[in-house]
Amino acid sequence: MKNVTIAIDGPVGAGKSTIARECAKKLGFIYVDTGALYRALGVYFGENHVKNPDLSKITKIDLRFVDGLQHVFINDTDYTDKIRTPEASMLASKISANGSVREFLLDFQRDFAKANSVVMDGRDIGTVVLPNADVKIFLTADPHERAKRRFDELVSKGVLVGTDAEFEKVLSDLNERDHADSTRQHAPLKQADDAIVVDTTDNSFEQSVTKMLETITRVSPRKAGSARL
């Protein structure tokens, strides 16, 4: 049976990773967080003080799944624990604007999707990486709500203390990231012409997952038939 591809795009903080991961679990598909690839590369080059990414230094990049969770390895080193910080987010935004980096990861992502049924999220999945995906969704939410979600996540992880000033910084960084992602020269963030918009502003996590699965089932009921709705 042909593998199924579900492409989910949207801005930072829209809940793509957590919602897409849960949808993939219910569908029995593999969840692929492409943003983690860019974050890992950004951290790798940041640690090595490389301003202009020298991709010849990357001998191997791959995804491994540990206890069902995606881990990103670069040159056999696991970068997963280093990529969920505001600094990693900004590094990812800068490095994702580099055309050579995007080309470097493009074949990797496409080959992975050919070999597996996937729920793949990012910012150019439906427009560039998987333009022929079986289902395309553009997941979004109000900027203030997205900033609040990211802020709460960082506070819960102990990255931030929880002050108003910290929230304003998170919101400012989010707006800056939105602008950078939507105006970059290579593969800017935008909604694919045939994508369905799913807005989760007023939804709980559970409501967002249900809404997403209902959308997938409506668009492609046969291919999403294994979902336990």
KATA-V469636 format. One record per pair of residues at least 4 apart in sequence whose ideal C-beta (glycine too) atoms are under 8 Angstrom apart, sorted by the first residue. I is the first residue (numbers start at 1). J is the second residue. If there is no record, write none. Layout:
BEGIN
{{I J} {I J}}
END
This chain:
BEGIN
{{3 113} {3 114} {3 115} {3 116} {3 117} {3 118} {4 29} {4 117} {4 118} {4 134} {4 220} {4 223} {4 224} {5 113} {5 117} {5 118} {5 120} {5 130} {5 132} {5 133} {5 134} {5 135} {6 23} {6 27} {6 29} {6 118} {6 119} {6 120} {6 133} {6 134} {6 135} {6 136} {6 137} {6 216} {7 120} {7 121} {7 125} {7 126} {7 129} {7 130} {7 133} {7 135} {7 136} {7 137} {7 192} {7 195} {8 16} {8 19} {8 20} {8 119} {8 120} {8 121} {8 122} {8 125} {8 126} {8 136} {8 137} {8 138} {8 139} {8 212} {9 16} {9 121} {9 122} {9 123} {9 124} {9 125} {9 126} {9 127} {9 136} {9 137} {9 138} {9 139} {9 189} {9 191} {9 192} {9 195} {10 14} {10 16} {10 121} {10 123} {10 138} {10 139} {10 140} {10 189} {11 123} {11 140} {11 143} {11 146} {11 174} {11 177} {11 178} {11 181} {11 182} {11 189} {12 89} {12 146} {12 150} {12 174} {12 177} {12 178} {12 181} {13 141} {13 146} {13 147} {13 149} {13 150} {13 174} {14 139} {14 140} {14 141} {14 146} {14 200} {15 19} {15 139} {15 141} {15 146} {15 149} {15 200} {15 205} {15 208} {16 20} {16 35} {16 121} {16 122} {16 139} {17 21} {17 33} {17 35} {17 121} {18 22} {18 205} {19 23} {19 139} {19 200} {19 205} {19 208} {19 209} {19 212} {20 24} {20 31} {20 33} {20 119} {20 120} {20 121} {20 139} {20 212} {21 25} {21 31} {21 33} {21 119} {22 26} {22 205} {22 209} {23 27} {23 31} {23 119} {23 209} {23 212} {23 213} {23 216} {23 227} {24 29} {24 30} {24 31} {24 118} {24 119} {25 31} {25 68} {26 209} {26 213} {26 227} {26 228} {26 229} {27 117} {27 119} {27 213} {27 216} {27 224} {27 226} {27 227} {28 117} {28 226} {29 116} {29 117} {29 118} {29 119} {30 65} {30 116} {30 117} {30 118} {30 119} {31 70} {31 118} {31 119} {31 120} {31 121} {32 63} {32 70} {32 109} {32 112} {32 113} {32 118} {32 119} {32 120} {32 121} {33 37} {33 70} {33 121} {33 122} {34 38} {34 105} {34 109} {34 120} {34 121} {34 122} {34 125} {34 129} {35 39} {35 92} {35 121} {35 122} {35 123} {36 40} {36 70} {36 72} {36 80} {36 83} {37 41} {37 61} {37 63} {37 72} {37 105} {37 108} {37 109} {38 42} {38 92} {38 95} {38 96} {38 101} {38 105} {39 43} {39 72} {39 79} {39 83} {39 84} {39 88} {39 89} {39 91} {39 92} {40 44} {40 61} {40 72} {40 74} {40 79} {40 80} {40 82} {40 83} {41 45} {41 53} {41 58} {41 61} {41 74} {41 92} {41 95} {41 101} {41 105} {42 46} {42 88} {42 91} {42 92} {42 94} {42 95} {43 47} {43 79} {43 82} {43 83} {43 88} {43 91} {44 48} {44 58} {44 74} {44 79} {45 50} {45 53} {45 91} {45 95} {46 50} {46 87} {46 91} {48 57} {50 54} {50 57} {53 95} {53 98} {53 100} {53 101} {55 100} {55 101} {55 104} {57 75} {58 74} {58 75} {58 104} {59 75} {60 73} {60 74} {60 75} {60 76} {61 72} {61 73} {61 74} {61 75} {61 105} {61 108} {62 73} {63 70} {63 71} {63 72} {63 73} {63 112} {64 70} {64 71} {64 73} {64 78} {65 69} {65 70} {65 71} {66 71} {69 80} {70 80} {71 78} {71 80} {72 78} {72 79} {72 80} {72 83} {73 77} {73 78} {73 79} {74 79} {79 83} {82 88} {83 88} {83 92} {84 88} {84 157} {84 159} {85 89} {85 154} {85 159} {86 90} {86 154} {86 159} {86 169} {86 170} {86 173} {87 91} {88 92} {89 93} {89 173} {89 177} {90 94} {90 173} {90 176} {90 177} {91 95} {92 96} {93 97} {93 177} {93 180} {93 181} {94 98} {94 180} {95 101} {96 101} {96 102} {96 123} {96 181} {96 184} {96 187} {97 180} {97 184} {97 185} {97 186} {98 102} {98 186} {99 103} {99 185} {99 186} {100 104} {101 105} {102 106} {102 124} {102 128} {102 186} {102 187} {103 107} {104 108} {105 109} {106 110} {106 128} {106 129} {107 111} {108 112} {109 113} {109 120} {109 129} {109 130} {110 114} {110 129} {110 130} {111 115} {112 116} {112 118} {113 118} {113 120} {113 129} {113 130} {120 125} {120 129} {120 130} {120 133} {121 125} {121 139} {122 129} {123 181} {123 187} {123 188} {123 189} {124 128} {124 129} {124 187} {124 188} {124 189} {125 129} {125 130} {125 133} {125 136} {126 130} {126 131} {126 133} {126 136} {126 137} {126 138} {126 191} {126 192} {126 194} {126 195} {127 131} {127 187} {127 190} {127 192} {128 187} {131 192} {134 219} {134 220} {134 223} {135 215} {135 216} {135 219} {135 220} {135 223} {135 224} {136 192} {136 194} {136 195} {136 196} {137 195} {137 196} {137 197} {137 198} {137 212} {137 215} {137 216} {138 191} {138 192} {138 195} {138 196} {138 197} {138 198} {139 198} {139 200} {139 212} {140 197} {140 198} {140 199} {140 200} {141 145} {141 146} {141 149} {141 199} {141 200} {141 201} {142 146} {142 201} {143 147} {143 171} {143 174} {143 175} {143 178} {144 148} {144 171} {145 149} {145 201} {146 150} {146 174} {147 151} {147 167} {147 170} {147 171} {147 174} {148 152} {148 167} {149 153} {150 154} {150 170} {150 174} {151 155} {151 160} {151 162} {151 166} {151 167} {151 170} {151 171} {152 156} {153 157} {154 159} {154 160} {154 170} {155 159} {155 160} {155 161} {155 162} {160 166} {160 170} {161 166} {162 166} {163 167} {164 168} {165 169} {166 170} {167 171} {168 172} {169 173} {170 174} {171 175} {172 176} {173 177} {174 178} {175 179} {176 180} {177 181} {178 182} {178 189} {179 183} {180 184} {181 188} {181 189} {182 188} {182 189} {182 190} {183 188} {184 188} {191 195} {191 197} {196 215} {196 219} {198 208} {198 211} {198 212} {198 215} {200 207} {200 208} {200 211} {203 207} {203 208} {203 211} {204 208} {205 209} {206 210} {207 211} {208 212} {209 213} {210 214} {210 229} {211 215} {212 216} {213 217} {213 224} {213 227} {213 229} {214 218} {214 229} {215 219} {216 220} {216 224} {216 227} {217 221} {217 224} {217 225} {217 227} {217 229} {219 224} {220 224} {221 225}}
END
